[in-house]
Each structure stands twice: as C-alpha cells, then as structure tokens.
Amino acid sequence: QVQLVESGGGLVQAGGSLRLSCVASGSMFRIYAMSWYRQAPGKERELVAAISSSGTLNYADSVKGRFTISRDNAKNTVYLQMNALKPEDTAVYYCHQSSTGGYWGQGTQVTVSS
C-alpha cells in the first residue's frame, strides 16, 4: 500500500506562486510515473502535469508556461511549481502515482483570489 501526502496549498493572489509537494511511501518511487490532477467545484478531475520515470514531461494546455513538474527520486517526492496563478487555477490538487491500481493523495486546496 502506497501513501501519498501532498502539501503546499493555500490562498494566494492572482499572479502569485505556490509550490506543491507530494511525498510517497515505498521503495519503488523512481520507477513510476507521477502526476498532478486538480478538481474544481462542480467540475471533473483533470490532469495538470505528469512526469515519467525517465523524466518525460506532459502538461495541460491551460498551465503550459506557468507550471513546472519535477521529481526528486532520492526524496520520493514530486513537486508542482505554480507561477502566474489565475483564479481559474482554484481547485483541490491531487498527487497520483501510476503504479498497479494507481494511488491518490488526499488533496491540497489551492485558492487564487482576483
């Protein structure tokens, strides 16, 4: 059983920055792709960014150029650096590990005020 613990969310003004972190338990972190998803009220959960085990990156069009995903395998941690935040980025952000069955974190709230 893998546990994912997100942190770093909060309230920020439009144009500001936040860095989310997700720490994973287990010894096989480095072999799995990791992703960040978000879910806004009344909307479906959507992929924000993903990083493969080899470092290949993938971003939603809405965050390209503003968000950066990275990983530190030595710390079993994946990060999401979010810059130039917009009110429409307000959502609960979830960490996901693409291991067998997939695992989700509990989510961290990001609120961007206008």
C-alpha positions in Angstrom: 0.0 0.0 0.0 1.5 3.3 -1.1 0.7 6.5 0.7 0.9 9.9 -0.9 0.9 13.1 1.2 0.5 16.4 -0.5 1.4 19.8 1.0 1.9 23.4 -0.1 -1.5 24.5 -0.9 -3.0 27.8 0.3 -4.5 31.1 -0.5 -2.6 33.4 -3.0 -3.5 36.4 -5.0 -3.6 36.3 -8.8 -0.2 36.5 -10.3 1.4 34.8 -7.2 3.2 31.5 -6.9 2.9 28.3 -4.9 4.9 25.1 -4.8 3.1 21.8 -4.1 4.9 18.8 -2.8 3.9 15.1 -2.7 5.9 12.6 -0.7 5.3 8.9 -1.5 6.0 5.9 0.7 7.6 2.8 -0.6 10.9 1.9 -2.2 9.9 1.8 -5.9 9.1 5.5 -6.3 11.6 6.0 -9.1 10.1 3.5 -11.5 6.6 5.0 -11.6 5.2 8.0 -13.4 3.8 10.7 -11.2 1.1 13.2 -11.9 -0.8 16.1 -10.5 -4.5 16.4 -11.1 -7.0 19.0 -10.0 -10.7 19.2 -9.4 -12.6 22.5 -9.1 -16.1 22.6 -7.6 -18.7 21.2 -10.0 -16.1 20.0 -12.5 -14.4 16.7 -13.3 -10.9 15.9 -12.1 -8.4 16.9 -14.8 -4.7 16.2 -15.5 -2.5 19.1 -14.8 1.0 17.7 -15.3 2.8 14.4 -15.4 6.4 13.2 -15.3 7.5 9.8 -16.3 10.2 7.7 -14.6 12.6 8.8 -17.3 11.7 12.5 -16.9 9.4 13.0 -19.8 7.0 15.9 -19.1 3.4 16.5 -20.1 1.3 19.5 -19.3 -2.3 20.6 -19.8 -2.5 23.4 -22.3 -4.0 25.6 -19.6 -0.9 25.5 -17.5 1.9 25.4 -20.1 4.5 28.0 -19.5 3.2 28.7 -15.9 3.6 25.3 -14.1 6.6 23.1 -13.8 6.5 19.5 -12.6 9.7 17.9 -11.2 10.7 14.9 -9.1 13.4 14.0 -6.6 13.8 10.3 -6.5 16.1 10.4 -3.6 13.4 12.0 -1.5 10.4 10.1 -3.0 8.9 13.5 -3.8 7.2 15.1 -6.8 6.8 18.9 -7.0 4.5 21.2 -8.8 5.8 24.8 -9.1 2.9 27.1 -10.0 3.6 30.6 -11.2 1.4 33.4 -12.6 -1.6 31.8 -10.8 -5.1 32.7 -12.0 -8.4 32.5 -10.3 -9.3 29.6 -12.6 -6.5 27.6 -11.1 -8.5 27.4 -7.9 -9.1 23.7 -7.1 -8.1 20.8 -5.0 -4.9 19.4 -6.3 -4.2 15.7 -6.1 -1.0 13.7 -6.5 -1.2 10.4 -8.4 1.2 7.5 -8.8 0.8 5.3 -11.8 1.7 2.0 -10.0 -0.6 -1.1 -10.3 -4.1 0.1 -9.4 -2.9 3.6 -9.0 -2.7 5.6 -5.8 -4.1 9.1 -4.9 -3.2 11.5 -2.2 -5.7 13.2 -0.1 -5.5 16.5 -1.9 -4.4 20.0 -1.1 -6.6 23.1 -1.6 -5.3 25.9 -3.8 -7.3 29.1 -3.8 -6.4 32.0 -6.1 -8.1 35.3 -5.4 -8.6 38.0 -8.0 
